[in-house]
């Protein structure tokens, strides 16, 4: 397999090589790339984004985990999901970081590892609920922009290419057939030792899609300049290879 690093122009400097980017001057020079991946639950965004970030030597930022981290805090503090002022204050005070550790990325919230604690169906439902609040989204979008402003990042979520980084260097919208997305989510939960019913998983996925696509603030939608990729019956490697090819082509056309 050809090294993506060797196939990119000289000004492309992966994080693992200690590069800090050169900034962008017209189209001949650019900073480390900002790559946005959006799509619904179960489309494979997290797995693909992690693999792509590793391939590029970039930092992987799971923005959904940020909403989940806030949801965990909301549950623990007893704040009402409808109290926008309290939610905005809490969201603005959080310190969330992503720490690469071996093959994983650990999620720290206020110095506490919440990687496993935020992956329950209850927290997922609460995260979807509070994400509808304008104040919550404003606070976390500001945090996400700060994390990714220097480039060298792969961000995945639901509004990365439309709201967080509308000028991202490369945008993708990843989707899959509804039944396959539900099956992926079900197996993910089972592998973590959770007892969950497939039909309920499917119903919750449909409900999550409904909320995300119809919320007033930053609804889930495909950015006009995003590349649509259907991951149904495709391996992670196949999807990542397609993304790498598209990124290479885009960079070449911008030179």
C-alpha positions as CSV (number, residue, x, y, z in Angstrom):
1,X,0.0,0.0,0.0
2,X,1.3,3.4,-0.9
3,X,2.1,5.7,2.0
4,X,-0.4,8.6,2.0
5,X,2.3,10.8,3.6
6,X,4.7,10.2,0.7
7,X,2.0,10.8,-1.9
8,X,1.1,14.3,-0.5
9,X,2.9,17.5,-1.4
10,X,5.9,18.6,0.7
11,X,3.9,21.1,2.7
12,X,1.7,18.3,4.1
13,X,3.1,17.6,7.5
14,X,1.5,14.9,9.7
15,X,1.4,15.4,13.4
16,X,3.4,12.2,14.0
17,X,6.3,13.9,12.1
18,X,6.2,16.9,14.4
19,X,4.9,19.2,11.6
20,X,3.1,22.4,12.6
21,X,1.9,23.4,9.2
22,X,2.8,26.2,7.0
23,X,-0.4,28.2,6.9
24,X,-2.3,28.7,3.7
25,X,-1.2,31.1,1.0
26,X,-3.6,31.0,-2.0
27,X,-3.9,27.4,-3.1
28,X,-0.3,26.5,-3.3
29,X,0.3,26.3,0.4
30,X,-2.0,25.1,3.2
31,X,-2.0,24.3,6.9
32,X,-2.5,20.7,8.1
33,X,-5.9,19.6,6.9
34,X,-9.2,19.8,8.6
35,X,-11.3,16.8,7.6
36,X,-15.0,16.7,8.5
37,X,-17.1,13.5,8.6
38,X,-20.9,13.8,9.2
39,X,-23.7,11.3,9.2
40,X,-26.4,9.5,11.2
41,X,-25.9,7.1,14.1
42,X,-24.5,3.7,13.1
43,X,-23.1,4.8,9.8
44,X,-19.6,3.9,10.9
45,X,-18.3,7.5,11.4
46,X,-16.3,6.8,14.6
47,X,-14.6,3.7,13.3
48,X,-13.8,5.2,9.9
49,X,-12.7,8.6,11.4
50,X,-10.3,6.8,13.8
51,X,-8.8,4.7,11.0
52,X,-8.4,7.7,8.7
53,X,-6.8,9.8,11.5
54,X,-4.4,7.0,12.2
55,X,-3.5,6.7,8.5
56,X,-2.9,10.5,8.3
57,X,-1.1,10.8,11.7
58,X,-3.9,13.2,12.7
59,X,-5.8,13.8,15.9
60,X,-9.3,12.2,15.9
61,X,-12.0,14.3,17.5
62,X,-15.4,12.6,18.3
63,X,-17.7,15.5,18.7
64,X,-20.6,13.2,19.7
65,X,-18.5,12.1,22.7
66,X,-18.5,15.8,23.8
67,X,-22.2,15.9,23.9
68,X,-22.3,12.5,25.7
69,X,-19.7,13.8,28.2
70,X,-22.0,16.8,28.9
71,X,-25.0,14.4,29.2
72,X,-23.1,12.4,31.8
73,X,-22.5,15.6,33.8
74,X,-26.1,16.6,33.5
75,X,-27.2,13.2,34.8
76,X,-24.8,13.4,37.7
77,X,-25.6,17.0,38.7
78,X,-29.4,16.6,38.2
79,X,-29.7,19.6,35.9
80,X,-32.9,19.6,33.9
81,X,-32.4,18.8,30.1
82,X,-34.8,21.7,29.5
83,X,-32.9,24.3,31.5
84,X,-31.0,26.0,28.7
85,X,-29.2,28.6,30.9
86,X,-27.9,26.0,33.3
87,X,-26.9,23.7,30.4
88,X,-25.0,26.5,28.7
89,X,-23.2,27.4,31.9
90,X,-22.2,23.7,32.5
91,X,-21.2,23.2,28.8
92,X,-19.0,26.3,28.9
93,X,-17.2,25.2,32.0
94,X,-16.2,21.7,30.8
95,X,-12.7,20.7,29.9
96,X,-12.8,17.9,27.4
97,X,-9.7,16.3,25.8
98,X,-8.9,13.4,23.5
99,X,-5.9,11.4,24.4
100,X,-4.5,8.9,22.0
101,X,-3.5,5.7,23.9
102,X,-2.3,2.8,21.7
103,X,-5.1,1.9,19.3
104,X,-7.7,3.8,21.3
105,X,-8.5,7.4,22.0
106,X,-9.5,8.1,25.6
107,X,-11.9,10.8,26.4
108,X,-11.3,13.0,29.5
109,X,-13.9,15.3,31.0
110,X,-12.6,17.6,33.7
111,X,-9.6,15.3,34.1
112,X,-11.8,12.1,34.5
113,X,-11.7,9.3,32.0
114,X,-15.3,8.9,30.8
115,X,-14.6,6.8,27.7
116,X,-16.8,3.8,28.8
117,X,-19.2,5.7,31.0
118,X,-20.7,7.8,28.1
119,X,-21.5,4.8,25.9
120,X,-24.8,3.7,27.4
121,X,-28.2,3.9,25.8
122,X,-29.4,6.2,28.6
123,X,-26.5,8.7,28.0
124,X,-27.1,8.5,24.2
125,X,-30.8,9.5,24.6
126,X,-29.9,12.3,27.0
127,X,-27.2,13.6,24.7
128,X,-29.6,13.7,21.8
129,X,-32.1,15.6,24.0
130,X,-29.8,18.3,25.3
131,X,-28.1,18.7,21.9
132,X,-31.3,20.5,20.8
133,X,-30.5,23.4,23.1
134,X,-29.0,26.3,21.3
135,X,-26.8,27.3,24.2
136,X,-25.3,23.8,24.4
137,X,-24.4,23.7,20.7
138,X,-22.9,27.2,20.8
139,X,-20.6,26.3,23.8
140,X,-19.5,22.9,22.3
141,X,-19.1,24.2,18.8
142,X,-16.8,26.9,20.1
143,X,-14.8,24.2,21.9
144,X,-14.6,22.1,18.8
145,X,-13.4,25.0,16.7
146,X,-10.7,25.7,19.2
147,X,-9.6,22.1,19.1
148,X,-9.4,21.9,15.3
149,X,-8.4,25.4,14.2
150,X,-4.7,24.5,13.7
151,X,-5.6,21.6,11.4
152,X,-4.2,18.1,11.5
153,X,-7.6,16.8,12.7
154,X,-10.4,14.4,11.6
155,X,-13.6,15.5,13.2
156,X,-16.8,13.4,13.1
157,X,-20.3,14.3,14.1
158,X,-23.5,15.7,12.7
159,X,-22.8,19.3,11.9
160,X,-19.0,19.4,11.3
161,X,-19.1,20.3,7.6
162,X,-22.2,22.6,7.9
163,X,-21.6,24.5,11.1
164,X,-18.4,23.8,13.0
165,X,-16.0,23.9,10.0
166,X,-17.9,24.9,6.9
167,X,-14.6,25.7,5.2
168,X,-13.0,22.3,6.1
169,X,-10.5,21.1,3.5
170,X,-12.4,17.8,2.9
171,X,-15.9,16.9,3.8
172,X,-17.7,13.6,3.8
173,X,-21.2,12.5,4.6
174,X,-21.2,8.8,5.6
175,X,-24.5,6.9,5.7
176,X,-25.7,3.3,5.5
177,X,-29.1,1.5,5.2
178,X,-31.2,1.8,8.3
179,X,-31.3,-1.9,9.2
180,X,-27.5,-2.2,8.9
181,X,-27.0,0.9,11.0
182,X,-29.2,-0.6,13.7
183,X,-27.4,-4.0,13.5
184,X,-24.1,-2.3,13.9
185,X,-25.2,-0.3,17.0
186,X,-26.8,-3.5,18.5
187,X,-23.6,-5.5,18.1
188,X,-21.6,-2.6,19.5
189,X,-23.7,-2.6,22.7
190,X,-23.7,-6.4,23.0
191,X,-19.9,-6.5,22.7
192,X,-19.7,-4.1,25.7
193,X,-21.8,-6.5,27.8
194,X,-25.0,-4.6,27.6
195,X,-28.3,-6.4,27.6
196,X,-30.4,-4.7,24.9
197,X,-33.1,-5.7,22.5
198,X,-32.5,-5.3,18.7
199,X,-36.0,-4.0,18.0
200,X,-35.6,-1.3,20.7
201,X,-32.1,-0.4,19.4
202,X,-33.7,0.1,15.9
203,X,-36.5,2.2,17.3
204,X,-34.1,4.4,19.3
205,X,-31.9,4.8,16.2
206,X,-35.0,6.0,14.2
207,X,-35.9,8.4,16.9
208,X,-32.4,9.7,17.2
209,X,-32.3,10.4,13.4
210,X,-35.7,12.1,13.7
211,X,-34.5,14.4,16.4
212,X,-31.1,15.2,14.8
213,X,-32.6,16.0,11.4
214,X,-35.4,18.1,12.6
215,X,-33.9,20.1,15.5
216,X,-34.0,23.8,15.2
217,X,-30.3,24.4,15.8
218,X,-27.6,22.7,13.6
219,X,-29.7,19.9,12.2
220,X,-28.1,16.9,10.7
221,X,-27.8,17.4,6.9
222,X,-25.3,16.8,4.1
223,X,-23.2,19.9,3.3
224,X,-23.5,20.9,-0.3
225,X,-19.8,20.3,-1.0
226,X,-19.6,17.1,1.0
227,X,-18.9,13.8,-0.7
228,X,-21.6,11.2,0.0
229,X,-20.3,7.7,0.9
230,X,-22.6,4.7,1.5
231,X,-20.9,2.3,3.9
232,X,-23.5,-0.4,3.5
233,X,-21.8,-3.8,3.2
234,X,-18.4,-2.1,2.9
235,X,-15.4,-2.6,5.1
236,X,-13.8,0.2,7.1
237,X,-10.7,-0.2,4.9
238,X,-12.7,0.2,1.7
239,X,-14.3,3.4,3.0
240,X,-11.0,4.8,4.3
241,X,-9.3,4.1,1.0
242,X,-12.0,6.0,-0.9
243,X,-11.6,8.9,1.4
244,X,-7.8,8.9,1.0
245,X,-8.2,8.9,-2.8
246,X,-10.6,11.8,-2.7
247,X,-8.4,13.8,-0.3
248,X,-5.4,13.2,-2.6
249,X,-7.4,14.3,-5.7
250,X,-8.6,17.5,-3.9
251,X,-5.1,18.5,-2.8
252,X,-3.8,17.9,-6.3
253,X,-6.6,20.0,-7.9
254,X,-5.8,22.9,-5.4
255,X,-2.1,23.0,-6.2
